[in-house]
Amino acid sequence: MQLSCPQICVVGRSNVGKSTFINALTGQKRLCKASSEPGRTRLVNFFDINDGQLTLVDLPGYGYASAPKAEKAKWAELIETYLRTSAKLCHVLSLVDLRHEPTALDKQMLTYLYAYALPFAVIATKADKLSRAERQRNASLAASSLKIGKDDIIVFSGVTGEGKAAVEQLLDCIVAAAAQ
């Protein structure tokens, strides 16, 4: 891993599809272990992308997971410590499940990102599980709930690839800005 490359981290509640998102973005089906069981990612994981052009950082999920409260508290501390102290962090990709209204914890994450002036984008995952009309309606509801513009949400599916080009374009812009 190149220590000088920008880091873009992926956050979201447990089972929102962070591993599937990273696998779809990288085109590697088994880079991250995707599981139907919430709370499988328990450490901060770093993935070099495009020959070290950037590092994707996979953080543990927040919210529901079948783990003791003490373990979940450790994950929360890992997330917060990384977000507060990483010198190379230049952007956060906050994943929300498009099928459901953003949770109180999703809203709390965005409040945290605003409070610490961390640039972020919202990625609404699992789009393939909804009809086109439902995707549009739910994206509007999520934007309203999170108090952001509808155009500030990228609708994404790790199964169909919907939204992948938009995320790649965003990553290109982030890397270019970090290089300046």
C-alpha positions, 0 to 999 in steps of 0.5 A: 500500500502506498502511504502517499495515495488518497484514502476514500472510506466506505461507511454504512450500517451493517449489511448495507452492502459495503463489501458488495459495493467494493467488489463491484467497483473493483471488478473482483468478486471476492476482494471483500467477503460479502455476507448476509450476516450483519457485522462481518467486517470487524476491522479497518481494511485497506484496498489499493485501487488502480495500482496505488492511485487510491486506497479504498478503506472498508470500515465496520458497519454500524447498527444491527449486528449479532455481536456483544455490545462491547464488541460493537462499541469497539467497532464504533471507536475504530470508525471514529478514530479512523475518521478523526485521525487519518491524514490521507482521508480525502472523501467518505462514501456513505452507503444507505440501503435504497429499500428503506428510509435512512436510519437514525444512525445514517443521519447521525453519520452525516451529522458527524461528517458535516461537523468534522467537515469531511467531504462525502457522497451518499451511495444508495445501494441495492437498487436492483431490488426495486423497480425503476419507479421505486428507485426514483421515489426512494432516492427522493425520500432518502435525500429529503430524510438526509437533508441533501439534494436528490442529485447528491445521491448515487443510486447503485447496484452491485448486481447490475452495475447501475451507478458504477460509472457515476461512482468511478467518475466521482473517484476520478474527480477526488483523485485528481483534486487530491493530486493538486 
